[in-house]
Amino acid sequence: MADQTPQKYHQPANRGTWVQTERAGHEAWAMLINKHPKAAQLLHILVAHMDEKAALVASHKLLAQLCDVSIMTIRRSLVVLVEQNFIQTVRVGSERGGVLAYIINSRIAWADSRENLKYAAFNARVLVTSSEQTESLEGPELKQTPILAPGDLQMPHGPGLPPPAQDSLDGLIPDLPAAQKSEQM
């Protein structure tokens, strides 16, 4: 049996470097480039950063930075993309202070098997930028609970904790199990 030990431990899952598109989607995208070039540019950015379920959560400010346009241009472009069914938006949180999740129409682009497209609304990749944070994204080191992903192996490390024990109560001898000698021997 071949050694199935992973080469890299505790590495995040690879998001993948490809997306798929349909020819009809390319034709619709080409028409969008002609009529609404900034909306088409935004769609490229959304597709480039979406996860394998074709979803992404990002602020308007960050999308404006990625497209090198104003926030108002992003808002107008999102209206075009939603009206022409290139994307769907889902509000995460309240209207004030919430953000939108962008779900790319699976007839335009996807990065997973066709059978998994029905789950697109339930997962999303979240993009944030340090300029929108009150604290640094590289804050203090947080405690982490190890999680094993498929193919990972548990590799104990360090001395560990001593086994749990309870001190005896004063005046009481613990009742320890003992083997009794049979009298018929």
C-alpha positions in Angstrom: 0.0 0.0 0.0 1.4 3.4 -1.0 2.2 5.9 1.7 -0.6 8.4 1.8 1.1 10.9 4.2 0.3 14.4 3.1 3.3 16.5 2.2 2.1 19.7 3.8 0.5 19.7 7.3 -2.1 22.3 8.4 -2.2 24.1 5.1 -5.4 25.8 4.0 -7.3 24.1 1.2 -6.3 25.2 -2.2 -9.0 27.5 -3.7 -8.1 26.4 -7.2 -6.9 28.4 -10.1 -9.5 27.8 -12.7 -13.2 28.6 -13.5 -15.4 27.2 -16.1 -17.7 29.2 -18.4 -20.3 28.3 -21.0 -20.1 29.7 -24.5 -23.5 31.5 -24.2 -22.2 33.1 -21.0 -19.1 34.4 -22.9 -21.4 35.9 -25.5 -23.6 37.6 -22.9 -20.4 38.8 -21.1 -19.1 40.3 -24.4 -22.4 42.2 -24.9 -22.0 43.4 -21.3 -18.5 44.7 -22.0 -19.9 46.7 -24.9 -22.8 48.3 -23.0 -21.6 48.4 -19.4 -17.8 48.0 -19.3 -17.4 48.7 -15.6 -20.1 46.1 -14.7 -18.2 43.6 -16.9 -14.9 44.5 -15.2 -16.6 44.0 -11.8 -18.0 40.6 -12.9 -14.4 39.5 -13.8 -13.2 40.6 -10.4 -16.1 38.7 -8.7 -15.4 35.5 -10.7 -11.7 35.8 -10.1 -12.2 35.9 -6.3 -15.3 33.6 -5.9 -15.0 30.3 -4.1 -15.8 26.9 -5.6 -19.5 27.5 -4.9 -19.5 30.7 -7.0 -20.0 33.0 -4.0 -18.1 35.9 -2.5 -18.6 38.3 0.4 -16.8 41.7 0.0 -17.5 45.3 0.8 -18.2 47.9 -1.8 -15.1 49.7 -0.7 -12.9 46.7 -1.3 -14.5 46.0 -4.7 -13.9 49.6 -5.7 -10.2 49.2 -4.7 -9.9 46.0 -6.7 -11.5 47.6 -9.8 -9.8 51.0 -9.3 -13.2 52.8 -9.5 -15.4 54.7 -7.1 -17.9 53.1 -4.7 -20.7 54.7 -6.7 -19.5 53.0 -9.8 -19.5 49.7 -8.0 -23.1 50.3 -6.8 -24.3 51.1 -10.3 -22.4 48.1 -11.7 -24.0 45.8 -9.2 -27.5 47.0 -10.2 -26.7 46.2 -13.8 -25.3 42.7 -12.9 -28.4 41.9 -10.8 -30.9 43.2 -13.3 -29.3 41.3 -16.2 -29.1 38.1 -14.0 -25.3 37.8 -14.0 -25.3 37.7 -10.2 -27.6 37.4 -7.3 -27.1 39.3 -4.1 -27.9 38.1 -0.6 -27.8 40.4 2.4 -25.7 39.3 5.4 -26.9 41.2 8.4 -29.1 44.3 8.5 -29.4 46.9 5.8 -27.4 49.3 7.9 -24.0 47.8 8.7 -24.6 44.5 6.8 -22.8 43.4 3.7 -23.8 41.6 0.5 -22.9 38.1 -0.6 -22.5 37.9 -4.4 -23.5 34.7 -6.0 -22.4 34.4 -9.6 -25.0 32.9 -12.0 -23.8 29.3 -12.6 -24.6 29.6 -16.3 -21.9 32.3 -16.5 -19.1 30.8 -14.4 -18.4 28.1 -11.9 -15.4 26.4 -10.3 -16.8 23.1 -9.0 -18.6 20.1 -10.4 -22.0 20.8 -12.0 -23.7 18.6 -9.3 -22.6 20.9 -6.5 -24.1 24.1 -8.1 -27.3 23.9 -6.0 -25.2 24.7 -2.9 -23.9 28.0 -4.2 -26.0 30.2 -1.8 -24.7 28.4 1.3 -20.9 29.0 1.1 -18.9 32.0 0.3 -15.4 33.3 0.2 -15.0 36.4 2.3 -12.6 39.2 1.3 -11.6 41.9 3.7 -9.1 44.7 3.6 -7.0 46.1 6.4 -8.1 49.6 5.5 -11.7 48.8 6.7 -10.6 47.3 10.0 -10.3 49.1 13.4 -7.6 46.7 14.4 -4.8 45.1 12.5 -5.6 41.9 10.6 -2.2 40.7 12.0 -3.4 41.0 15.6 -2.3 38.8 18.5 -1.8 35.2 17.9 -5.1 33.4 18.6 -5.6 30.0 20.2 -6.4 27.4 17.6 -8.1 24.1 17.8 -6.5 21.7 15.3 -8.9 20.5 12.7 -8.2 17.5 10.6 -9.2 17.8 6.9 -9.6 14.7 4.7 -6.2 13.2 4.2 -4.6 14.9 7.3 -3.0 12.7 9.9 -2.9 13.4 13.6 0.6 14.1 14.7 1.0 14.6 18.5 3.3 17.3 19.5 4.7 18.5 22.8 4.5 17.1 26.3 0.7 17.3 26.6 -1.2 17.7 29.9 -0.9 15.3 32.8 -3.8 12.8 33.2 -6.7 14.1 35.3 -6.4 13.1 39.0 -8.3 14.0 42.2 -6.6 14.2 45.6 -7.9 11.9 48.3 -10.1 13.4 50.9 -8.6 13.7 54.4 -9.3 10.6 56.5 -10.6 8.5 53.6 -8.7 5.8 51.9 -9.6 5.4 48.2 -11.4 2.2 47.4 -9.1 0.7 44.9 -10.0 -2.5 43.0 -8.1 -5.6 44.0 -8.1 -9.2 43.0 -9.3 -11.5 45.9 -7.5 -14.9 46.5 -9.9 -17.8 46.2 -10.1 -20.0 49.3 -10.4 -23.2 47.3 -6.9 -23.0 45.9 
